[in-house]
Amino acid sequence: MAAALLTQFKQKVGGLTLIPAGGGCFELSVNGELVYSKLQTGTFPDEGATAEVVGQRLKVKR
């Protein structure tokens, strides 16, 4: 998923940080704002939906 986001938003993303963790944790933040939490939803996000929310936060037109 990280590679797909970097490919799609390479001109808009200044950096990407992956923090390995255990316990099924997956959280996605854009500019410090939590936009997805597997801990809250109980499910891993769909790659397309994740790209959509990142694009919205980065104000990218698709």
Jmol script that loads the backbone (N, CA, C; Angstrom):
load data "model"
ATOM      1  N   MET A   1       0.816  -1.188   0.000  1.00  0.00           N
ATOM      2  CA  MET A   1       0.000   0.000   0.000  1.00  0.00           C
ATOM      3  C   MET A   1       0.867   1.262   0.000  1.00  0.00           C
ATOM      4  N   ALA A   2       1.964   1.250   0.746  1.00  0.00           N
ATOM      5  CA  ALA A   2       2.846   2.417   0.792  1.00  0.00           C
ATOM      6  C   ALA A   2       3.394   2.743  -0.592  1.00  0.00           C
ATOM      7  N   ALA A   3       3.812   1.719  -1.326  1.00  0.00           N
ATOM      8  CA  ALA A   3       4.346   1.936  -2.668  1.00  0.00           C
ATOM      9  C   ALA A   3       3.290   2.517  -3.596  1.00  0.00           C
ATOM     10  N   ALA A   4       2.059   2.032  -3.484  1.00  0.00           N
ATOM     11  CA  ALA A   4       0.976   2.544  -4.329  1.00  0.00           C
ATOM     12  C   ALA A   4       0.692   4.011  -4.025  1.00  0.00           C
ATOM     13  N   LEU A   5       0.692   4.377  -2.750  1.00  0.00           N
ATOM     14  CA  LEU A   5       0.447   5.779  -2.382  1.00  0.00           C
ATOM     15  C   LEU A   5       1.574   6.680  -2.884  1.00  0.00           C
ATOM     16  N   LEU A   6       2.811   6.220  -2.744  1.00  0.00           N
ATOM     17  CA  LEU A   6       3.933   7.023  -3.227  1.00  0.00           C
ATOM     18  C   LEU A   6       3.905   7.184  -4.738  1.00  0.00           C
ATOM     19  N   THR A   7       3.535   6.121  -5.445  1.00  0.00           N
ATOM     20  CA  THR A   7       3.441   6.192  -6.901  1.00  0.00           C
ATOM     21  C   THR A   7       2.349   7.162  -7.328  1.00  0.00           C
ATOM     22  N   GLN A   8       1.197   7.063  -6.692  1.00  0.00           N
ATOM     23  CA  GLN A   8       0.057   7.886  -7.092  1.00  0.00           C
ATOM     24  C   GLN A   8       0.228   9.363  -6.720  1.00  0.00           C
ATOM     25  N   PHE A   9       0.854   9.622  -5.571  1.00  0.00           N
ATOM     26  CA  PHE A   9       0.940  10.992  -5.063  1.00  0.00           C
ATOM     27  C   PHE A   9       2.375  11.510  -4.977  1.00  0.00           C
ATOM     28  N   LYS A  10       3.261  10.990  -5.831  1.00  0.00           N
ATOM     29  CA  LYS A  10       4.692  11.301  -5.721  1.00  0.00           C
ATOM     30  C   LYS A  10       5.004  12.790  -5.775  1.00  0.00           C
ATOM     31  N   GLN A  11       4.223  13.570  -6.465  1.00  0.00           N
ATOM     32  CA  GLN A  11       4.476  15.008  -6.548  1.00  0.00           C
ATOM     33  C   GLN A  11       3.898  15.773  -5.355  1.00  0.00           C
ATOM     34  N   LYS A  12       3.028  15.126  -4.566  1.00  0.00           N
ATOM     35  CA  LYS A  12       2.355  15.800  -3.450  1.00  0.00           C
ATOM     36  C   LYS A  12       2.851  15.352  -2.083  1.00  0.00           C
ATOM     37  N   VAL A  13       3.561  14.222  -2.022  1.00  0.00           N
ATOM     38  CA  VAL A  13       3.993  13.662  -0.751  1.00  0.00           C
ATOM     39  C   VAL A  13       5.447  14.047  -0.497  1.00  0.00           C
ATOM     40  N   GLY A  14       5.677  14.720   0.631  1.00  0.00           N
ATOM     41  CA  GLY A  14       7.033  15.103   0.987  1.00  0.00           C
ATOM     42  C   GLY A  14       7.767  14.013   1.734  1.00  0.00           C
ATOM     43  N   GLY A  15       7.022  13.063   2.287  1.00  0.00           N
ATOM     44  CA  GLY A  15       7.635  11.966   3.019  1.00  0.00           C
ATOM     45  C   GLY A  15       6.588  10.964   3.454  1.00  0.00           C
ATOM     46  N   LEU A  16       7.062   9.780   3.762  1.00  0.00           N
ATOM     47  CA  LEU A  16       6.186   8.704   4.215  1.00  0.00           C
ATOM     48  C   LEU A  16       6.934   7.958   5.307  1.00  0.00           C
ATOM     49  N   THR A  17       6.296   7.765   6.429  1.00  0.00           N
ATOM     50  CA  THR A  17       6.927   7.071   7.535  1.00  0.00           C
ATOM     51  C   THR A  17       6.143   5.811   7.854  1.00  0.00           C
ATOM     52  N   LEU A  18       6.834   4.683   7.842  1.00  0.00           N
ATOM     53  CA  LEU A  18       6.237   3.414   8.242  1.00  0.00           C
ATOM     54  C   LEU A  18       6.775   3.077   9.618  1.00  0.00           C
ATOM     55  N   ILE A  19       5.873   2.766  10.535  1.00  0.00           N
ATOM     56  CA  ILE A  19       6.270   2.415  11.894  1.00  0.00           C
ATOM     57  C   ILE A  19       5.781   1.001  12.174  1.00  0.00           C
ATOM     58  N   PRO A  20       6.693   0.021  12.155  1.00  0.00           N
ATOM     59  CA  PRO A  20       6.289  -1.357  12.414  1.00  0.00           C
ATOM     60  C   PRO A  20       5.720  -1.500  13.828  1.00  0.00           C
ATOM     61  N   ALA A  21       4.649  -2.282  13.936  1.00  0.00           N
ATOM     62  CA  ALA A  21       4.020  -2.520  15.234  1.00  0.00           C
ATOM     63  C   ALA A  21       3.365  -3.889  15.214  1.00  0.00           C
ATOM     64  N   GLY A  22       3.054  -4.396  16.345  1.00  0.00           N
ATOM     65  CA  GLY A  22       2.383  -5.685  16.452  1.00  0.00           C
ATOM     66  C   GLY A  22       0.933  -5.508  16.851  1.00  0.00           C
ATOM     67  N   GLY A  23       0.256  -6.611  16.993  1.00  0.00           N
ATOM     68  CA  GLY A  23      -1.113  -6.579  17.487  1.00  0.00           C
ATOM     69  C   GLY A  23      -2.169  -6.163  16.488  1.00  0.00           C
ATOM     70  N   GLY A  24      -1.861  -6.223  15.196  1.00  0.00           N
ATOM     71  CA  GLY A  24      -2.878  -5.903  14.192  1.00  0.00           C
ATOM     72  C   GLY A  24      -3.161  -4.426  14.035  1.00  0.00           C
ATOM     73  N   CYS A  25      -2.253  -3.600  14.472  1.00  0.00           N
ATOM     74  CA  CYS A  25      -2.438  -2.155  14.393  1.00  0.00           C
ATOM     75  C   CYS A  25      -2.128  -1.662  12.984  1.00  0.00           C
ATOM     76  N   PHE A  26      -3.012  -0.872  12.401  1.00  0.00           N
ATOM     77  CA  PHE A  26      -2.746  -0.183  11.130  1.00  0.00           C
ATOM     78  C   PHE A  26      -3.450   1.156  11.216  1.00  0.00           C
ATOM     79  N   GLU A  27      -2.678   2.216  11.239  1.00  0.00           N
ATOM     80  CA  GLU A  27      -3.257   3.548  11.268  1.00  0.00           C
ATOM     81  C   GLU A  27      -2.610   4.397  10.187  1.00  0.00           C
ATOM     82  N   LEU A  28      -3.398   5.266   9.606  1.00  0.00           N
ATOM     83  CA  LEU A  28      -2.946   6.126   8.528  1.00  0.00           C
ATOM     84  C   LEU A  28      -3.252   7.569   8.905  1.00  0.00           C
ATOM     85  N   SER A  29      -2.223   8.395   8.898  1.00  0.00           N
ATOM     86  CA  SER A  29      -2.377   9.820   9.196  1.00  0.00           C
ATOM     87  C   SER A  29      -1.856  10.625   8.018  1.00  0.00           C
ATOM     88  N   VAL A  30      -2.501  11.748   7.770  1.00  0.00           N
ATOM     89  CA  VAL A  30      -2.052  12.678   6.736  1.00  0.00           C
ATOM     90  C   VAL A  30      -1.879  14.030   7.421  1.00  0.00           C
ATOM     91  N   ASN A  31      -0.665  14.549   7.360  1.00  0.00           N
ATOM     92  CA  ASN A  31      -0.344  15.828   8.012  1.00  0.00           C
ATOM     93  C   ASN A  31      -0.758  15.838   9.481  1.00  0.00           C
ATOM     94  N   GLY A  32      -0.518  14.724  10.162  1.00  0.00           N
ATOM     95  CA  GLY A  32      -0.807  14.620  11.590  1.00  0.00           C
ATOM     96  C   GLY A  32      -2.247  14.299  11.938  1.00  0.00           C
ATOM     97  N   GLU A  33      -3.130  14.205  10.945  1.00  0.00           N
ATOM     98  CA  GLU A  33      -4.542  13.904  11.173  1.00  0.00           C
ATOM     99  C   GLU A  33      -4.799  12.421  10.901  1.00  0.00           C
ATOM    100  N   LEU A  34      -5.311  11.714  11.900  1.00  0.00           N
ATOM    101  CA  LEU A  34      -5.645  10.307  11.732  1.00  0.00           C
ATOM    102  C   LEU A  34      -6.826  10.186  10.773  1.00  0.00           C
ATOM    103  N   VAL A  35      -6.622   9.480   9.659  1.00  0.00           N
ATOM    104  CA  VAL A  35      -7.685   9.338   8.670  1.00  0.00           C
ATOM    105  C   VAL A  35      -8.202   7.912   8.572  1.00  0.00           C
ATOM    106  N   TYR A  36      -7.465   6.949   9.160  1.00  0.00           N
ATOM    107  CA  TYR A  36      -7.950   5.572   9.193  1.00  0.00           C
ATOM    108  C   TYR A  36      -7.289   4.836  10.342  1.00  0.00           C
ATOM    109  N   SER A  37      -8.076   4.045  11.054  1.00  0.00           N
ATOM    110  CA  SER A  37      -7.551   3.234  12.145  1.00  0.00           C
ATOM    111  C   SER A  37      -8.192   1.855  12.111  1.00  0.00           C
ATOM    112  N   LYS A  38      -7.368   0.839  11.882  1.00  0.00           N
ATOM    113  CA  LYS A  38      -7.868  -0.536  11.941  1.00  0.00           C
ATOM    114  C   LYS A  38      -8.296  -0.885  13.355  1.00  0.00           C
ATOM    115  N   LEU A  39      -7.676  -0.268  14.336  1.00  0.00           N
ATOM    116  CA  LEU A  39      -8.064  -0.508  15.730  1.00  0.00           C
ATOM    117  C   LEU A  39      -9.501  -0.049  15.980  1.00  0.00           C
ATOM    118  N   GLN A  40      -9.932   1.014  15.304  1.00  0.00           N
ATOM    119  CA  GLN A  40     -11.300   1.519  15.469  1.00  0.00           C
ATOM    120  C   GLN A  40     -12.312   0.758  14.621  1.00  0.00           C
ATOM    121  N   THR A  41     -11.923   0.393  13.386  1.00  0.00           N
ATOM    122  CA  THR A  41     -12.875  -0.234  12.460  1.00  0.00           C
ATOM    123  C   THR A  41     -12.875  -1.752  12.534  1.00  0.00           C
ATOM    124  N   GLY A  42     -11.748  -2.329  12.937  1.00  0.00           N
ATOM    125  CA  GLY A  42     -11.626  -3.788  12.984  1.00  0.00           C
ATOM    126  C   GLY A  42     -11.298  -4.427  11.647  1.00  0.00           C
ATOM    127  N   THR A  43     -11.142  -3.615  10.595  1.00  0.00           N
ATOM    128  CA  THR A  43     -10.829  -4.148   9.271  1.00  0.00           C
ATOM    129  C   THR A  43      -9.661  -3.402   8.645  1.00  0.00           C
ATOM    130  N   PHE A  44      -8.909  -4.124   7.798  1.00  0.00           N
ATOM    131  CA  PHE A  44      -7.826  -3.503   7.055  1.00  0.00           C
ATOM    132  C   PHE A  44      -8.441  -2.695   5.917  1.00  0.00           C
ATOM    133  N   PRO A  45      -7.905  -1.503   5.616  1.00  0.00           N
ATOM    134  CA  PRO A  45      -8.537  -0.655   4.596  1.00  0.00           C
ATOM    135  C   PRO A  45      -8.325  -1.162   3.175  1.00  0.00           C
ATOM    136  N   ASP A  46      -9.260  -0.853   2.332  1.00  0.00           N
ATOM    137  CA  ASP A  46      -9.170  -1.107   0.904  1.00  0.00           C
ATOM    138  C   ASP A  46      -8.188  -0.091   0.316  1.00  0.00           C
ATOM    139  N   GLU A  47      -7.290  -0.547  -0.550  1.00  0.00           N
ATOM    140  CA  GLU A  47      -6.273   0.338  -1.122  1.00  0.00           C
ATOM    141  C   GLU A  47      -6.887   1.516  -1.877  1.00  0.00           C
ATOM    142  N   GLY A  48      -7.945   1.284  -2.617  1.00  0.00           N
ATOM    143  CA  GLY A  48      -8.599   2.363  -3.361  1.00  0.00           C
ATOM    144  C   GLY A  48      -9.210   3.406  -2.445  1.00  0.00           C
ATOM    145  N   ALA A  49      -9.853   2.953  -1.383  1.00  0.00           N
ATOM    146  CA  ALA A  49     -10.459   3.879  -0.423  1.00  0.00           C
ATOM    147  C   ALA A  49      -9.381   4.679   0.297  1.00  0.00           C
ATOM    148  N   THR A  50      -8.271   4.022   0.593  1.00  0.00           N
ATOM    149  CA  THR A  50      -7.165   4.702   1.251  1.00  0.00           C
ATOM    150  C   THR A  50      -6.595   5.789   0.341  1.00  0.00           C
ATOM    151  N   ALA A  51      -6.404   5.476  -0.916  1.00  0.00           N
ATOM    152  CA  ALA A  51      -5.899   6.461  -1.872  1.00  0.00           C
ATOM    153  C   ALA A  51      -6.875   7.630  -2.003  1.00  0.00           C
ATOM    154  N   GLU A  52      -8.152   7.344  -1.959  1.00  0.00           N
ATOM    155  CA  GLU A  52      -9.169   8.391  -2.062  1.00  0.00           C
ATOM    156  C   GLU A  52      -9.082   9.365  -0.884  1.00  0.00           C
ATOM    157  N   VAL A  53      -8.992   8.838   0.322  1.00  0.00           N
ATOM    158  CA  VAL A  53      -8.937   9.712   1.500  1.00  0.00           C
ATOM    159  C   VAL A  53      -7.622  10.491   1.549  1.00  0.00           C
ATOM    160  N   VAL A  54      -6.517   9.878   1.135  1.00  0.00           N
ATOM    161  CA  VAL A  54      -5.245  10.597   1.085  1.00  0.00           C
ATOM    162  C   VAL A  54      -5.336  11.717   0.043  1.00  0.00           C
ATOM    163  N   GLY A  55      -5.887  11.424  -1.123  1.00  0.00           N
ATOM    164  CA  GLY A  55      -6.059  12.432  -2.156  1.00  0.00           C
ATOM    165  C   GLY A  55      -6.920  13.599  -1.700  1.00  0.00           C
ATOM    166  N   GLN A  56      -7.982  13.305  -0.947  1.00  0.00           N
ATOM    167  CA  GLN A  56      -8.841  14.365  -0.420  1.00  0.00           C
ATOM    168  C   GLN A  56      -8.069  15.259   0.541  1.00  0.00           C
ATOM    169  N   ARG A  57      -7.273  14.638   1.403  1.00  0.00           N
ATOM    170  CA  ARG A  57      -6.496  15.414   2.384  1.00  0.00           C
ATOM    171  C   ARG A  57      -5.392  16.217   1.712  1.00  0.00           C
ATOM    172  N   LEU A  58      -4.852  15.696   0.618  1.00  0.00           N
ATOM    173  CA  LEU A  58      -3.799  16.415  -0.109  1.00  0.00           C
ATOM    174  C   LEU A  58      -4.387  17.350  -1.167  1.00  0.00           C
ATOM    175  N   LYS A  59      -5.706  17.330  -1.296  1.00  0.00           N
ATOM    176  CA  LYS A  59      -6.427  18.162  -2.255  1.00  0.00           C
ATOM    177  C   LYS A  59      -6.000  17.883  -3.683  1.00  0.00           C
ATOM    178  N   VAL A  60      -5.920  16.583  -4.007  1.00  0.00           N
ATOM    179  CA  VAL A  60      -5.530  16.140  -5.341  1.00  0.00           C
ATOM    180  C   VAL A  60      -6.779  15.839  -6.142  1.00  0.00           C
ATOM    181  N   LYS A  61      -6.844  16.343  -7.355  1.00  0.00           N
ATOM    182  CA  LYS A  61      -7.973  16.045  -8.232  1.00  0.00           C
ATOM    183  C   LYS A  61      -7.674  14.765  -8.980  1.00  0.00           C
ATOM    184  N   ARG A  62      -8.651  13.858  -9.036  1.00  0.00           N
ATOM    185  CA  ARG A  62      -8.466  12.566  -9.688  1.00  0.00           C
ATOM    186  C   ARG A  62      -9.217  12.538 -10.986  1.00  0.00           C
TER     187      ARG A  62
END
end "model"
wireframe off; spacefill off
backbone 0.3
color backbone group
